[in-house]
Amino acid sequence: MPEASLPSFGNSADTPSTDQILEKDLASATINITVGQRMLAACSGSLLTSLVVTPFDVVRVRLHQQHATISALSALSTTPTISQSMVHSTIPLRPNGGTRGAMEFVAHKMHPINVTNIPPGVGITSCCKEIFWFPSSIDYCIAHSLDSCAVEDASRKNFEGTWEGLRKIQQNEGAGALWRGVSLTLLMAIPSNVIYFTGYEFMRDRSPFSQTHQVLNPLICGSLARMLSATIVSPIELFRTRMQSTTSSNAKTSAFNNTMIGIRQMVVEKGVFSLWRGLVLTLWRDVPFSGIYWASYEFLKSSMDELSYFSTNPDDTFVKSFIGGSISGTIASIFTNPFDVGKTRRQVGHHSSTHNKLGMVSFLSKIIKDEGFGALYVGLMPRILKIAPSCAIMISSYEIGKKVFHEMNNKNETLEL
């Protein structure tokens, strides 16, 4: 049975059935709708998707940042990063007296200094004004009496799982922190989805493999469409990722301003092309993800046509696309999570110039060497919790939108006749 969104390969029967006529109508939906209608269909699920999945994206970014911080803290024991003249003593601390092993933090007791001299852009934590992040998210006490504050603050900012992360962020920073960067997500999602979905269908329907390779064709076309859209929106994603990694309890505007200051400083120091920092790793994640996703989705959609439910309900576009999108997104997430770890680490971390020069394979190999293979799958669960519903909502909204416009255009054509 031909797939709903692919061109029909013909029918040997002399008299087509009602179901076959319906399938033929749906198959031509991508042909008789305008570009503007496709754009509206692609954007229809962006708002709902962003509101649903952004909290899981915030937790995912925090988990990546937290894991990188633990690795950096381990390196502190052999590579001091603060002038010895500033450090009075170094004390190992464990949050809440726990024995988590890797979850060990080091508080540096330093002579009191004027907090107004703290460099701009350093995030002051909610625990006390004397705790600040330098570099990245490593805690340093700047007064002798603040050891307990450091332990409390470390316990607040660190979590072991998705649900604990959602709870702690909501308790310590407010519910609004879970949707930090949602406006940027929408700003990025609209042009990205328009280019991605319409570009994919344009290439898929005109590809020389469209008639002969029903798995290879969506894999190639999906990869190319994602490559184009990811390159265009990469600077916006960089800004959003950095903003989501901010753990300050200050107002949303403060997080935005601090991120803007950091971005401006980065552009001044490293040039405008630094806005595409991590693009190569982003492409290594998104290009295979899209290829795997579309190949899986088209295969699952074709397979579901043979199920009894869809045989008797061939026009149930929502259920078919929702299930296919959710499963395909999960499969693609599992295969590409290591690239997501590498991309996020490079965007939110402050790596040495040597690390920044490493290629994708070398960078991920470095993570495996320093932290173990499991580090490549940090944040997998919140990523799946984000991507599975995101893919399901977006593809079902897109398919339904196309169906609505297709039927509307057919009615208009009938009235004109």
C-alpha positions as CSV (number, residue, x, y, z in Angstrom):
1,M,0.0,0.0,0.0
2,P,1.5,3.4,-0.9
3,E,2.4,5.8,1.8
4,A,0.2,8.7,2.5
5,S,2.8,11.4,1.7
6,L,4.7,9.7,-1.1
7,P,3.8,9.7,-4.8
8,S,1.5,6.8,-5.9
9,F,3.1,4.1,-7.9
10,G,0.0,3.2,-9.8
11,N,-2.7,0.6,-9.4
12,S,-3.4,-2.5,-11.5
13,A,-7.1,-2.5,-10.6
14,D,-9.4,-1.2,-13.3
15,T,-11.8,0.4,-10.7
16,P,-10.1,2.0,-7.7
17,S,-11.8,1.6,-4.3
18,T,-12.8,4.4,-2.0
19,D,-9.8,3.8,0.2
20,Q,-7.5,4.0,-2.8
21,I,-9.0,7.2,-4.0
22,L,-8.5,8.7,-0.5
23,E,-4.9,7.6,-0.4
24,K,-4.3,9.1,-3.9
25,D,-5.8,12.4,-2.7
26,L,-3.6,12.4,0.4
27,A,-0.5,11.5,-1.6
28,S,-1.0,14.6,-3.8
29,A,-1.5,16.9,-0.8
30,T,2.1,18.0,-1.0
31,I,1.6,19.0,-4.6
32,N,-1.6,21.0,-4.7
33,I,-0.9,23.2,-1.6
34,T,1.0,26.4,-1.8
35,V,4.4,27.2,-0.3
36,G,2.7,29.6,2.2
37,Q,0.3,26.8,3.3
38,R,3.2,24.5,3.8
39,M,4.9,27.1,5.9
40,L,1.8,27.6,8.1
41,A,1.5,23.8,8.5
42,A,5.2,23.6,9.5
43,C,4.8,26.3,12.1
44,S,1.4,25.1,13.5
45,G,3.0,22.9,16.1
46,S,6.0,25.1,17.0
47,L,4.3,27.0,19.8
48,L,2.8,23.9,21.5
49,T,5.9,21.9,21.1
50,S,8.2,24.5,22.6
51,L,5.9,25.0,25.6
52,V,5.8,21.3,26.3
53,V,9.5,20.3,25.8
54,T,11.5,23.3,26.8
55,P,11.7,22.3,30.6
56,F,13.3,19.0,29.6
57,D,15.7,20.8,27.3
58,V,16.8,23.1,30.2
59,V,17.4,20.0,32.4
60,R,19.3,18.3,29.6
61,V,21.7,21.3,29.3
62,R,22.2,21.5,33.1
63,L,23.0,17.8,33.2
64,H,25.7,18.3,30.5
65,Q,27.1,21.3,32.3
66,Q,27.1,19.5,35.7
67,H,28.9,16.5,34.4
68,A,31.6,18.7,32.8
69,T,31.9,20.6,36.1
70,I,32.6,17.4,38.0
71,S,35.3,16.5,35.5
72,A,36.9,19.9,35.9
73,L,36.8,19.6,39.7
74,S,38.7,16.4,39.5
75,A,41.4,18.2,37.4
76,L,41.7,20.9,40.1
77,S,43.5,18.5,42.4
78,T,46.4,18.3,40.0
79,T,46.1,21.5,38.0
80,P,45.5,24.6,40.2
81,T,43.6,27.4,38.5
82,I,43.9,30.1,41.1
83,S,47.0,31.9,42.2
84,Q,48.3,30.3,45.4
85,S,48.6,33.8,47.0
86,M,44.8,34.1,46.9
87,V,44.0,30.7,48.3
88,H,44.1,30.1,52.1
89,S,43.2,26.5,52.1
90,T,41.4,23.8,50.1
91,I,38.8,21.6,51.7
92,P,36.9,18.7,50.0
93,L,33.2,18.9,50.6
94,R,30.2,16.6,50.0
95,P,26.7,17.9,49.5
96,N,24.4,17.1,52.5
97,G,27.1,14.8,53.9
98,G,26.5,12.3,51.1
99,T,29.0,9.8,49.7
100,R,28.3,10.1,46.0
101,G,31.8,9.6,44.9
102,A,32.1,11.7,41.8
103,M,29.7,14.3,43.3
104,E,32.5,15.7,45.4
105,F,33.1,19.5,45.5
106,V,36.1,21.6,46.5
107,A,35.6,24.8,48.3
108,H,38.5,27.3,48.2
109,K,38.7,29.5,51.3
110,M,40.0,32.8,50.2
111,H,40.6,36.1,51.9
112,P,37.6,38.4,51.8
113,I,37.5,40.6,48.8
114,N,35.2,43.4,47.5
115,V,32.4,41.7,45.5
116,T,32.2,44.8,43.3
117,N,35.5,43.7,41.8
118,I,34.1,40.4,40.6
119,P,34.5,40.3,36.8
120,P,31.3,41.1,34.8
121,G,29.2,38.2,33.6
122,V,30.0,36.0,36.6
123,G,26.7,34.4,37.8
124,I,26.0,35.2,41.5
125,T,24.2,32.3,43.1
126,S,21.1,32.4,45.2
127,C,22.9,31.0,48.3
128,C,24.9,34.1,49.1
129,K,26.6,36.9,47.3
130,E,30.1,35.6,48.2
131,I,29.7,32.5,46.1
132,F,30.4,33.0,42.4
133,W,31.2,30.8,39.4
134,F,34.7,31.0,38.1
135,P,35.5,29.5,35.7
136,S,32.4,27.8,34.2
137,S,30.4,26.5,37.2
138,I,33.1,25.7,39.8
139,D,32.2,27.1,43.2
140,Y,34.8,29.2,45.2
141,C,34.2,30.7,48.6
142,I,35.8,34.1,49.1
143,A,35.5,34.3,52.9
144,H,36.4,31.9,55.7
145,S,32.9,31.5,57.1
146,L,31.1,30.4,53.9
147,D,32.0,26.7,53.7
148,S,28.5,25.6,54.7
149,C,27.1,28.0,52.2
150,A,29.1,26.3,49.5
151,V,27.9,22.9,50.4
152,E,24.3,24.1,50.4
153,D,24.6,25.9,47.1
154,A,26.3,22.9,45.5
155,S,23.5,20.6,46.6
156,R,20.9,23.0,45.2
157,K,22.5,23.2,41.7
158,N,23.2,19.5,41.2
159,F,20.9,16.6,40.6
160,E,21.0,13.0,39.4
161,G,18.0,12.7,37.2
162,T,15.4,14.4,35.1
163,W,12.6,14.6,37.6
164,E,14.9,15.7,40.4
165,G,16.2,18.4,38.1
166,L,12.8,19.7,37.3
167,R,11.9,19.8,41.0
168,K,15.1,21.5,42.1
169,I,15.1,24.1,39.4
170,Q,11.4,25.0,40.2
171,Q,12.1,25.2,43.9
172,N,15.3,27.1,43.8
173,E,14.9,29.3,40.7
174,G,11.2,29.5,40.1
175,A,9.0,27.8,37.6
176,G,9.9,30.4,35.0
177,A,13.5,29.1,34.9
178,L,12.1,25.9,33.3
179,W,11.0,27.9,30.3
180,R,14.1,30.0,30.1
181,G,14.9,30.5,26.4
182,V,11.5,29.6,25.2
183,S,11.2,32.8,23.1
184,L,14.5,32.0,21.5
185,T,13.3,28.5,20.9
186,L,10.3,29.8,19.0
187,L,12.4,32.3,17.1
188,M,14.7,29.4,16.1
189,A,11.9,26.8,15.5
190,I,9.8,28.8,13.0
191,P,12.5,29.4,10.3
192,S,14.1,26.1,11.1
193,N,10.9,24.1,10.7
194,V,9.8,26.0,7.5
195,I,13.2,25.2,5.9
196,Y,13.4,21.7,7.3
197,F,9.9,20.3,6.5
198,T,9.3,22.1,3.2
199,G,12.9,21.4,2.1
200,Y,12.6,17.8,2.9
201,E,9.4,17.2,1.0
202,F,10.7,19.2,-2.0
203,M,13.8,17.1,-2.3
204,R,12.0,13.8,-1.4
205,D,9.4,14.1,-4.1
206,R,12.0,15.2,-6.8
207,S,14.8,12.9,-5.8
208,P,15.9,10.3,-8.4
209,F,15.6,7.7,-5.6
210,S,11.9,8.5,-4.8
211,Q,10.6,5.7,-7.0
212,T,13.1,3.0,-6.1
213,H,14.6,3.5,-2.6
214,Q,11.8,4.2,0.0
215,V,14.3,4.1,2.9
216,L,17.4,5.5,1.4
217,N,15.6,8.4,-0.2
218,P,14.2,9.9,3.0
219,L,17.5,9.3,4.8
220,I,19.4,11.4,2.2
221,C,16.8,14.1,1.8
222,G,16.2,14.5,5.5
223,S,19.9,14.8,6.2
224,L,20.3,17.5,3.5
225,A,17.3,19.5,4.7
226,R,18.6,19.5,8.3
227,M,22.1,20.6,7.2
228,L,20.6,23.7,5.6
229,S,18.3,24.6,8.4
230,A,20.8,24.0,11.2
231,T,23.4,26.2,9.6
232,I,21.0,29.1,9.3
233,V,19.7,29.0,12.9
234,S,23.0,28.0,14.6
235,P,23.7,31.4,16.2
236,I,20.3,31.5,17.7
237,E,20.7,28.0,19.2
238,L,24.1,29.0,20.6
239,F,22.5,32.0,22.4
240,R,19.6,29.8,23.7
241,T,21.9,27.0,25.0
242,R,24.0,29.5,26.9
243,M,20.9,31.2,28.3
244,Q,19.5,27.9,29.5
245,S,22.8,26.9,31.2
246,T,22.5,30.0,33.4
247,T,21.6,28.9,36.9
248,S,21.2,32.3,38.5
249,S,18.0,32.9,40.4
250,N,17.9,36.5,39.1
251,A,15.1,37.7,36.8
252,K,14.8,36.4,33.3
253,T,16.0,39.8,32.0
254,S,19.2,39.4,34.0
255,A,19.9,36.0,32.5
256,F,19.3,37.4,29.0
257,N,21.6,40.4,29.7
258,N,24.3,38.2,31.1
259,T,24.1,35.9,28.1
260,M,24.2,38.9,25.7
261,I,27.3,40.3,27.4
262,G,29.1,37.0,27.1
263,I,28.1,36.6,23.4
264,R,29.3,40.2,22.6
265,Q,32.6,39.5,24.4
266,M,33.1,36.3,22.5
267,V,32.5,38.0,19.2
268,V,35.0,40.8,20.0
269,E,37.6,38.3,21.1
270,K,37.1,35.5,18.5
271,G,35.3,37.1,15.6
272,V,31.8,36.9,14.2
273,F,32.3,33.2,13.1
274,S,32.4,32.3,16.8
275,L,28.6,32.5,16.6
276,W,28.7,29.2,14.7
277,R,30.8,27.7,17.5
278,G,29.9,24.0,17.8
279,L,28.2,24.0,14.4
280,V,30.2,21.0,13.2
281,L,29.2,19.0,16.2
282,T,25.6,20.2,15.8
283,L,25.7,18.9,12.2
284,W,27.2,15.7,13.4
285,R,24.2,15.4,15.7
286,D,21.4,16.8,13.6
287,V,22.3,15.4,10.2
288,P,22.3,11.7,11.1
289,F,19.4,12.3,13.5
290,S,17.3,13.7,10.7
291,G,18.3,10.9,8.3
292,I,17.5,8.2,10.8
293,Y,14.3,10.0,11.8
294,W,12.8,10.3,8.3
295,A,13.9,6.9,7.2
296,S,12.3,5.4,10.4
297,Y,9.2,7.5,10.0
298,E,8.5,6.7,6.4
299,F,9.1,3.0,7.1
300,L,6.9,2.9,10.2
301,K,4.1,4.8,8.4
302,S,4.2,2.3,5.5
303,S,4.2,-0.6,8.0
304,M,1.3,0.8,10.0
305,D,-0.8,0.9,6.8
306,E,-0.9,-2.9,7.0
307,L,-2.3,-2.9,10.6
308,S,-6.1,-3.7,10.9
309,Y,-6.9,-0.4,12.6
310,F,-5.4,1.7,9.8
311,S,-6.8,-0.6,7.1
312,T,-10.3,0.3,8.4
313,N,-9.4,3.9,9.3
314,P,-7.0,5.1,6.4
315,D,-7.8,8.7,7.0
316,D,-6.7,8.8,10.7
317,T,-3.7,11.0,9.9
318,F,-3.1,12.1,13.5
319,V,-2.7,8.7,15.2
320,K,-0.4,7.4,12.5
321,S,1.9,10.4,12.3
322,F,1.9,10.8,16.1
323,I,3.0,7.2,16.8
324,G,5.5,7.2,13.9
325,G,7.0,10.5,14.9
326,S,7.4,9.6,18.6
327,I,9.0,6.2,17.9
328,S,11.3,7.6,15.1
329,G,12.4,10.4,17.3
330,T,13.3,8.1,20.2
331,I,15.3,5.8,17.9
332,A,17.2,8.7,16.4
333,S,17.9,10.2,19.9
334,I,19.6,7.0,21.1
335,F,21.9,6.8,18.1
336,T,22.9,10.5,18.1
337,N,23.1,11.3,21.9
338,P,26.9,11.3,21.9
339,F,27.0,14.1,19.4
340,D,24.5,16.0,21.4
341,V,26.8,15.7,24.5
342,G,29.8,17.0,22.5
343,K,27.8,19.9,20.9
344,T,26.4,21.1,24.3
345,R,29.8,20.8,26.1
346,R,31.5,22.9,23.5
347,Q,28.8,25.6,23.5
348,V,28.4,26.0,27.3
349,G,31.9,25.1,28.4
350,H,35.1,27.1,28.6
351,H,37.5,24.7,27.0
352,S,41.1,25.4,26.3
353,S,42.3,26.4,22.8
354,T,43.6,22.9,22.4
355,H,40.2,21.4,23.0
356,N,38.5,23.8,20.7
357,K,40.8,22.7,17.8
358,L,39.8,19.1,18.3
359,G,37.6,17.5,15.6
360,M,34.4,15.7,16.5
361,V,35.9,12.3,16.8
362,S,38.8,13.5,18.9
363,F,36.6,15.7,21.1
364,L,34.3,12.8,21.9
365,S,37.3,10.4,22.4
366,K,38.7,12.9,24.9
367,I,35.4,12.8,26.9
368,I,35.5,9.0,26.9
369,K,39.1,8.9,28.0
370,D,38.5,11.4,30.9
371,E,35.0,10.5,32.0
372,G,34.2,7.1,30.6
373,F,31.9,5.9,27.8
374,G,28.8,6.6,30.0
375,A,29.5,10.3,29.7
376,L,28.4,10.2,26.1
377,Y,24.9,9.3,27.3
378,V,24.5,11.9,30.0
379,G,21.1,13.6,29.6
380,L,19.7,10.9,27.3
381,M,16.4,10.6,29.3
382,P,15.5,14.3,29.3
383,R,16.5,14.4,25.6
384,I,14.1,11.6,24.8
385,L,11.4,13.1,27.0
386,K,11.9,16.3,24.9
387,I,12.3,14.9,21.4
388,A,9.7,12.1,21.4
389,P,6.7,14.4,22.1
390,S,8.4,17.2,20.1
391,C,8.6,15.0,17.0
392,A,5.2,13.5,17.5
393,I,3.5,17.0,17.9
394,M,5.4,18.6,15.0
395,I,4.9,15.8,12.4
396,S,1.2,15.2,13.3
397,S,0.6,19.0,13.2
398,Y,2.3,19.2,9.9
399,E,0.5,16.3,8.4
400,I,-2.9,17.5,9.7
401,G,-2.2,21.0,8.4
402,K,-1.4,19.7,5.0
403,K,-4.6,17.6,5.0
404,V,-6.7,20.6,6.0
405,F,-5.2,22.8,3.3
406,H,-5.5,20.0,0.7
407,E,-9.2,19.6,1.5
408,M,-9.8,23.3,1.5
409,N,-8.1,23.7,-1.9
410,N,-10.2,20.9,-3.3
411,K,-13.4,22.6,-2.1
412,N,-12.3,25.9,-3.6
413,E,-11.5,24.2,-7.0
414,T,-15.0,22.5,-6.9
415,L,-16.7,25.8,-6.3
416,E,-14.8,27.5,-9.1
417,L,-16.0,24.8,-11.5
